[in-house]
Amino acid sequence: MIRVLVVDDQALVRGGFRLILESQPGVEVVGEAADGREALAKARELRPDVVLMDVRMPGMDGLEATRRLLSERDAPRVLMLTTFDLDEYVYDALRAGASGFLLKDVRPEQLADAVRVVAEGETLLAPVITQRLVQQYVRRLRPGTTRPAALDSLTERELAVLRLIARGRSNAEIATDLFLSETTVKTHVSHVFGKLGLRDRAQAVVLAYESGLIEPGGPPSS
């Protein structure tokens, strides 16, 4: 059973998401919160697997709540919710370790699927809108100025895998691109995350852009 905490300052939105999710097999909404502070308290009390976190809320917003929540031990997965498809705060949330984001007008079946994907440890990076969002806000940075020394510990194959992760490729797609088995790709991904100290694919995408390993809107750099 996937335990979900719904966080939004609008009661109607929370109720709508609860109704959708509780109609799905294997999903349980264990609580609701109206702002970031309440979200932190409820998350510590209820221990959800996934937190649906609104970005813009009065008091403590979803971004700060996500930063604090994901800095704690055994933190849940956080899926950001926004009405803005180019909301700069969502990019910051990805940097903090959120597992992706959804627009609030998402179809019911997409919401349920997203919760399941995130609960399984994957990241919602496939939608074009996510790539556009990351690319837009990384352009504000100077690529290569935040290149971590740990990148030098990656093998050429691991670097190739990281570049493809940053392009939003799934493990199956990476396997096809590199002529590898999906099991081998999973091993490479695990090594990349371990060497770079990454929580998930969202952080891998951000690191690849910020380090200049790939350039926004262009082909992977060598």
C-alpha positions as CSV (number, residue, x, y, z in Angstrom):
1,M,0.0,0.0,0.0
2,I,1.4,3.4,-1.0
3,R,0.9,6.0,1.7
4,V,0.3,9.5,0.4
5,L,0.2,12.9,2.2
6,V,-1.5,15.7,0.2
7,V,-0.3,19.2,0.8
8,D,-2.1,22.2,-0.7
9,D,-3.5,25.4,0.8
10,Q,-6.9,24.9,-1.0
11,A,-9.2,22.5,0.7
12,L,-11.0,21.7,-2.6
13,V,-7.8,20.8,-4.3
14,R,-6.8,18.5,-1.4
15,G,-10.2,16.9,-1.5
16,G,-10.1,16.3,-5.2
17,F,-6.7,14.6,-5.0
18,R,-7.8,12.5,-2.1
19,L,-10.9,11.4,-4.0
20,I,-8.9,10.5,-7.1
21,L,-6.2,8.6,-5.2
22,E,-8.4,6.7,-2.8
23,S,-10.3,5.3,-5.8
24,Q,-7.0,3.6,-6.9
25,P,-6.0,0.1,-5.7
26,G,-2.9,0.1,-3.6
27,V,-3.0,3.8,-2.7
28,E,-4.0,5.3,0.7
29,V,-4.2,9.0,1.5
30,V,-3.0,9.1,5.1
31,G,-3.4,12.8,5.7
32,E,-3.6,16.4,4.4
33,A,-1.8,19.6,5.2
34,A,-2.5,23.2,4.3
35,D,1.0,24.7,4.3
36,G,4.6,23.8,4.6
37,R,4.9,23.7,8.4
38,E,1.9,21.5,8.7
39,A,3.3,19.3,6.0
40,L,6.5,18.7,8.0
41,A,4.6,17.9,11.1
42,K,2.3,15.5,9.3
43,A,5.1,13.8,7.4
44,R,7.0,13.1,10.6
45,E,3.9,11.8,12.3
46,L,2.4,9.8,9.5
47,R,5.5,8.6,7.6
48,P,4.0,8.7,4.1
49,D,5.8,7.1,1.1
50,V,4.9,10.0,-1.2
51,V,4.1,13.7,-0.5
52,L,2.2,15.6,-3.1
53,M,3.5,19.1,-2.4
54,D,2.0,22.3,-3.7
55,V,4.7,24.9,-4.6
56,R,3.0,28.2,-3.7
57,M,1.4,28.3,-0.2
58,P,1.2,31.0,2.4
59,G,3.6,30.9,5.3
60,M,6.2,28.2,4.6
61,D,5.9,27.4,0.9
62,G,6.4,24.0,-0.8
63,L,10.0,24.6,-1.8
64,E,11.2,25.3,1.8
65,A,9.1,22.4,3.1
66,T,10.7,20.1,0.5
67,R,14.2,21.2,1.4
68,R,13.6,20.6,5.1
69,L,11.8,17.3,4.5
70,L,14.4,15.8,2.2
71,S,17.2,16.7,4.5
72,E,15.8,14.4,7.1
73,R,16.6,10.7,7.5
74,D,14.3,8.2,5.7
75,A,12.5,11.1,3.9
76,P,9.6,10.3,1.7
77,R,9.5,11.0,-2.0
78,V,8.2,14.4,-2.9
79,L,6.1,15.1,-6.0
80,M,5.7,18.9,-6.6
81,L,2.3,20.3,-7.8
82,T,2.0,23.6,-9.6
83,T,-0.4,25.5,-11.8
84,F,2.5,27.1,-13.7
85,D,4.3,25.1,-16.3
86,L,7.4,27.3,-16.1
87,D,7.5,27.9,-12.4
88,E,11.1,28.7,-11.3
89,Y,10.5,27.2,-7.9
90,V,10.0,23.8,-9.4
91,Y,13.6,23.8,-10.7
92,D,14.8,24.7,-7.2
93,A,12.8,21.8,-5.8
94,L,14.5,19.4,-8.2
95,R,17.8,20.6,-6.9
96,A,16.6,20.0,-3.4
97,G,15.8,16.4,-4.4
98,A,12.1,16.4,-5.3
99,S,11.3,13.5,-7.6
100,G,9.6,15.5,-10.2
101,F,6.4,17.7,-10.7
102,L,2.9,17.7,-12.1
103,L,0.6,20.3,-13.2
104,K,-2.6,20.5,-11.1
105,D,-4.8,20.0,-14.2
106,V,-3.2,16.5,-14.7
107,R,-5.7,13.8,-15.7
108,P,-6.8,11.5,-12.8
109,E,-5.1,8.4,-14.3
110,Q,-1.8,10.4,-14.7
111,L,-1.9,11.4,-11.1
112,A,-2.2,7.9,-9.9
113,D,0.5,6.7,-12.2
114,A,2.8,9.4,-11.1
115,V,2.4,8.5,-7.5
116,R,3.2,4.9,-8.3
117,V,6.3,5.8,-10.3
118,V,7.7,8.0,-7.6
119,A,6.9,5.5,-4.9
120,E,9.0,2.9,-6.8
121,G,12.0,5.2,-6.7
122,E,11.8,6.6,-10.2
123,T,11.6,10.2,-11.2
124,L,9.1,12.1,-13.4
125,L,11.5,13.5,-16.0
126,A,9.9,12.2,-19.3
127,P,7.5,15.1,-20.0
128,V,8.8,17.7,-22.4
129,I,7.7,20.4,-20.0
130,T,10.2,19.1,-17.4
131,Q,13.1,19.3,-19.8
132,R,12.1,22.8,-20.9
133,L,11.9,23.9,-17.3
134,V,15.3,22.6,-16.4
135,Q,16.9,24.0,-19.5
136,Q,15.4,27.5,-19.0
137,Y,16.7,27.9,-15.5
138,V,20.0,26.3,-16.0
139,R,20.6,29.0,-18.7
140,R,20.9,31.5,-15.9
141,L,24.0,29.7,-14.6
142,R,27.5,29.5,-16.1
143,P,27.8,25.9,-17.2
144,G,30.9,24.1,-15.9
145,T,31.4,26.4,-12.9
146,T,29.9,23.9,-10.5
147,R,31.6,20.8,-11.9
148,P,32.1,18.4,-9.0
149,A,35.5,16.7,-8.8
150,A,33.6,13.3,-8.4
151,L,32.7,13.5,-12.1
152,D,36.3,12.5,-12.9
153,S,35.8,9.2,-11.1
154,L,33.2,8.1,-13.7
155,T,34.1,5.8,-16.5
156,E,33.4,6.8,-20.1
157,R,30.4,4.4,-20.0
158,E,29.1,5.9,-16.8
159,L,29.4,9.4,-18.3
160,A,27.4,8.3,-21.3
161,V,24.7,6.9,-19.0
162,L,24.6,10.2,-17.0
163,R,24.2,12.2,-20.2
164,L,21.3,10.1,-21.3
165,I,19.7,10.3,-17.9
166,A,19.9,14.0,-18.2
167,R,18.1,13.8,-21.5
168,G,15.2,12.1,-19.8
169,R,15.9,8.6,-21.1
170,S,14.5,5.7,-19.2
171,N,16.7,2.7,-18.3
172,A,15.2,0.7,-21.2
173,E,15.9,3.6,-23.6
174,I,19.4,3.9,-22.4
175,A,19.9,0.2,-22.9
176,T,18.8,0.5,-26.5
177,D,20.9,3.6,-27.2
178,L,24.1,2.0,-25.8
179,F,23.4,-1.6,-26.9
180,L,23.4,-2.9,-23.3
181,S,21.1,-5.0,-21.3
182,E,18.7,-3.2,-19.0
183,T,20.3,-4.9,-16.0
184,T,23.7,-3.6,-17.0
185,V,22.3,-0.1,-17.3
186,K,20.8,-0.3,-13.8
187,T,24.2,-1.3,-12.5
188,H,25.8,1.7,-14.2
189,V,23.1,4.1,-12.9
190,S,23.7,2.7,-9.4
191,H,27.4,3.4,-9.7
192,V,26.8,6.9,-11.0
193,F,24.5,7.8,-8.1
194,G,26.9,6.3,-5.6
195,K,30.0,8.0,-6.9
196,L,28.3,11.4,-7.2
197,G,26.2,11.1,-4.0
198,L,22.9,11.5,-5.8
199,R,19.5,10.7,-4.4
200,D,17.8,10.1,-7.7
201,R,17.5,10.9,-11.4
202,A,16.2,14.5,-10.8
203,Q,19.5,15.4,-9.0
204,A,21.4,13.7,-11.8
205,V,19.7,15.9,-14.4
206,V,20.5,19.0,-12.5
207,L,24.1,18.1,-11.9
208,A,24.6,17.2,-15.6
209,Y,23.4,20.6,-16.7
210,E,25.0,22.7,-14.0
211,S,28.4,21.0,-14.5
212,G,28.3,21.6,-18.3
213,L,28.3,17.9,-19.1
214,I,25.5,18.7,-21.5
215,E,24.2,22.0,-22.7
216,P,20.5,23.2,-22.6
217,G,18.8,22.5,-25.9
218,G,21.9,21.0,-27.5
219,P,23.4,17.6,-28.0
220,P,25.5,16.1,-25.2
221,S,28.9,17.6,-25.0
222,S,31.9,15.4,-25.1
